[in-house]
Amino acid sequence: MDTRSIGFMDSGVGGLTVMREAQKEIPNENMIYFGDELRLPYGEKTIEEIQKYSIQISKFFLKHNIKLMVIACNTATARSLEMLKKELPIPVIGVIEPGSKLAVSSTKDKRIGVIATNSTIKSGSYEKNINKIDNAVEVFSLGCPEFVTMVESENYSGYENQSKVNTILAPMMGNKIDTLVLGCTHFPIMKNLIQNALGSKVLLVDPGIAVSKSIKNVLYANDIQNNSNNVGMTSFFTTGNASSFKRIAEDWLNYKVEVANVSIKELEAL
């Protein structure tokens, strides 16, 4: 039995959507969540910056003796996954491949939309992964960096925000998609606003659901699962405002959390 924690990293609170699904799938596992809020949005950073941040957070995780790292951020997955797989002595999982597989298995009309940060869209990662699975699928992509800011500033519900979401998603409306990938882990937090904008006929795909199953598979494949019958412990860290993080985390996870602050200096010293 391996009681070491699983580490989840994101640029902010978005990766909580992935961790929540993992807690449903493997509730006995211990977990550590790291939200790099002070340096978000990753979607507007250079590839070099994203890779540097990812390495720093991975070193933080290794210091806490994790057994598996989950890049619960689409932008960091697109830019850092292959690098971290080579650099780290533990398994590393991203969110794009599992999300792509779920989208392809969900579409009936073979018309899939992807909304994500500008960096993820520019990387072409979803389009490549989706067409690798089925090259008959048409992929329509749209950068929605504003959604990250809306979630982090706690503007993910309400009439005023619905109007803004409608405007941002307007370019996607004429593509006749039947499936939309929420290609940023922040986006499921505002899922209701997105669904309202696109209508009930469009299926929203949350990669976090598929990622949670991938995590379980990797744990058992490497014989590093926790076989305890007890509910796992979870620790939360952020480089940003711990109070704001705590409010959003408790609203999304529906339980009380304690959040510790980590300085950029501490990360850079690792």
C-alpha positions in Angstrom: 0.0 0.0 0.0 1.3 3.4 -1.0 0.0 6.3 1.2 2.0 9.0 -0.6 -0.1 11.9 -2.0 -1.1 12.7 -5.6 -0.1 16.2 -6.6 -2.4 18.4 -8.7 -1.1 21.7 -10.2 -2.9 24.5 -11.9 -2.5 28.2 -12.5 -5.3 28.9 -10.1 -8.5 27.3 -8.8 -9.4 25.6 -12.1 -7.7 22.3 -11.4 -10.1 21.8 -8.5 -12.5 20.6 -11.1 -10.2 17.8 -11.9 -9.3 17.0 -8.3 -13.0 16.9 -7.4 -13.7 14.2 -10.0 -10.6 12.3 -8.7 -11.9 12.4 -5.1 -15.1 10.8 -6.3 -13.2 8.1 -8.2 -10.5 7.4 -5.6 -11.7 8.9 -2.3 -9.1 7.0 -0.2 -6.1 8.7 -1.9 -4.2 11.6 -0.2 -3.9 14.6 -2.4 -2.0 17.9 -2.6 -3.3 20.8 -4.6 -1.2 23.7 -5.8 -2.8 26.8 -7.4 -0.2 29.3 -8.9 -2.6 32.2 -8.7 0.0 34.9 -8.4 1.3 34.1 -11.9 -1.9 33.4 -13.7 -3.1 33.4 -16.4 -0.7 30.8 -17.8 -2.5 31.2 -21.2 -0.9 34.6 -21.7 2.6 33.5 -20.7 5.5 32.3 -23.0 6.3 28.6 -23.4 9.5 29.1 -21.5 7.7 30.7 -18.5 5.1 28.0 -18.4 7.8 25.3 -18.4 9.7 27.1 -15.7 6.7 27.4 -13.4 5.8 23.8 -14.0 9.3 22.6 -13.0 9.2 24.7 -9.9 5.9 23.3 -8.8 7.0 19.8 -9.6 10.0 20.3 -7.3 7.6 21.5 -4.6 5.6 18.3 -5.0 8.7 16.1 -4.9 9.7 17.9 -1.7 6.3 16.7 -0.3 7.1 13.1 -1.6 4.2 12.7 -4.0 3.8 9.5 -6.1 2.0 10.9 -9.1 1.7 14.4 -10.6 -1.4 15.6 -12.4 -1.1 18.7 -14.6 -4.6 19.8 -14.0 -4.2 22.7 -16.4 -4.6 22.5 -20.1 -2.1 25.2 -20.9 0.6 23.6 -18.8 -0.3 20.2 -20.2 0.1 21.5 -23.8 3.5 23.2 -23.0 5.1 21.1 -20.2 3.7 17.5 -20.1 6.4 15.9 -22.3 9.2 17.7 -20.6 8.0 16.7 -17.1 7.6 13.1 -18.2 11.3 13.1 -19.1 12.4 15.1 -16.0 10.5 13.5 -13.1 11.1 10.1 -11.5 7.3 9.6 -11.0 4.3 9.2 -13.5 2.9 12.5 -14.9 -0.6 12.8 -16.3 -2.1 15.7 -18.3 -5.7 16.6 -19.2 -5.7 17.0 -23.0 -5.5 13.4 -24.2 -8.2 12.0 -21.8 -10.4 15.0 -22.7 -9.9 14.4 -26.4 -10.9 10.7 -26.1 -14.0 11.6 -24.2 -15.0 14.2 -26.8 -14.6 11.9 -29.8 -16.6 9.2 -28.0 -19.3 11.7 -27.3 -19.9 13.5 -30.7 -22.5 12.1 -33.1 -22.1 14.7 -35.8 -18.3 14.7 -35.7 -18.3 18.5 -35.1 -16.5 19.3 -31.9 -15.9 22.8 -30.4 -13.0 23.6 -28.1 -12.8 26.6 -25.8 -9.5 27.2 -23.9 -6.8 29.8 -23.2 -5.1 31.4 -26.1 -1.9 29.4 -25.5 -3.8 26.0 -25.5 -5.6 27.0 -28.7 -2.3 28.2 -30.4 -0.6 24.9 -29.5 -3.2 23.0 -31.5 -3.1 20.2 -28.9 -6.8 19.4 -28.8 -7.1 19.4 -32.6 -4.1 17.1 -33.0 -5.3 14.7 -30.3 -8.9 14.6 -31.6 -7.9 14.1 -35.2 -5.3 11.4 -34.2 -8.2 9.5 -32.8 -10.6 10.3 -35.7 -9.5 12.4 -38.6 -13.0 12.7 -39.8 -13.9 15.0 -36.9 -14.0 18.8 -37.6 -12.7 20.8 -34.7 -13.6 24.5 -34.1 -11.5 26.3 -31.6 -12.0 29.6 -29.7 -9.8 31.3 -27.2 -11.7 32.5 -24.1 -9.1 33.9 -21.7 -11.7 36.1 -20.1 -13.3 33.1 -18.5 -10.2 32.4 -16.4 -10.3 35.9 -15.0 -14.1 35.7 -14.4 -13.7 32.5 -12.3 -10.7 33.8 -10.3 -12.6 37.0 -9.5 -15.6 34.9 -8.4 -17.8 36.1 -11.3 -19.1 32.7 -12.5 -22.8 33.1 -12.0 -25.6 35.7 -12.4 -27.4 37.6 -15.2 -24.7 40.2 -15.8 -22.1 37.4 -16.3 -24.4 35.4 -18.6 -24.6 38.3 -21.0 -20.8 38.5 -21.1 -20.4 34.8 -21.7 -23.0 34.9 -24.5 -21.0 37.6 -26.3 -17.7 35.8 -25.9 -19.1 32.5 -27.2 -21.0 34.1 -30.1 -18.3 33.2 -32.7 -18.8 29.5 -31.8 -22.5 29.6 -32.4 -22.6 29.2 -36.2 -20.4 26.1 -36.3 -23.2 23.6 -35.7 -21.2 21.7 -33.1 -22.9 19.0 -31.0 -20.0 18.7 -28.5 -17.9 21.3 -26.7 -14.7 20.6 -24.8 -14.2 22.7 -21.8 -10.5 23.0 -22.6 -9.5 24.9 -19.5 -10.0 23.4 -16.1 -11.4 26.8 -14.9 -14.4 26.5 -17.3 -16.4 23.7 -15.5 -16.9 26.1 -12.6 -18.9 28.3 -15.0 -20.5 25.4 -16.8 -24.1 26.6 -16.3 -23.3 30.0 -18.0 -21.6 28.2 -20.9 -24.5 25.7 -21.3 -27.1 28.5 -21.2 -25.2 30.4 -24.0 -24.9 27.3 -26.3 -28.2 25.7 -25.6 -29.2 22.3 -24.3 -28.4 20.4 -27.6 -24.7 20.9 -27.2 -23.0 18.4 -24.9 -20.3 19.9 -22.7 -17.3 17.7 -22.1 -15.4 18.1 -18.8 -12.0 16.4 -19.2 -11.7 16.1 -15.5 -14.1 13.1 -15.5 -11.9 11.2 -18.0 -8.7 12.3 -16.2 -9.9 10.8 -12.9 -10.2 7.4 -14.5 -6.7 7.8 -16.1 -5.3 8.5 -12.6 -6.8 5.4 -11.2 -5.5 3.3 -14.1 -1.9 4.7 -13.6 -2.0 4.1 -9.9 -2.9 0.4 -10.4 -0.6 -0.1 -13.4 2.3 1.1 -11.2 1.1 -0.6 -8.1 1.1 2.7 -6.1 -2.5 2.8 -5.1 -3.6 3.4 -1.5 -5.6 0.5 -0.4 -6.8 2.1 2.8 -10.6 2.2 3.6 -10.2 5.7 5.1 -11.0 8.9 3.3 -7.8 10.6 2.1 -6.4 13.8 3.4 -6.1 16.9 1.1 -3.7 19.8 1.5 -4.1 23.1 -0.4 -1.4 25.6 -1.4 -1.5 28.8 -3.4 0.9 31.6 -4.4 -2.0 34.0 -4.4 -4.7 35.2 -2.0 -5.4 32.3 0.4 -8.8 33.8 1.5 -10.1 34.1 -2.1 -8.9 30.7 -2.9 -10.5 29.3 0.2 -13.9 30.8 -0.7 -13.9 29.4 -4.3 -12.6 26.0 -3.2 -15.2 25.6 -0.5 -18.0 26.7 -2.9 -16.9 24.2 -5.6 -15.8 21.3 -3.3 -18.6 21.7 -0.8 -16.4 21.2 2.2 -14.2 23.3 4.5 -10.6 23.7 3.5 -7.4 25.2 4.9 -5.1 27.0 2.5 -1.4 27.7 3.0 0.4 30.4 1.1 3.7 29.7 -0.8 5.9 32.6 -1.9 7.4 32.8 -5.3 10.8 33.2 -3.6 10.3 29.8 -2.0 9.5 28.2 -5.3 12.5 29.8 -7.0 14.8 28.5 -4.3 13.8 24.9 -4.9 
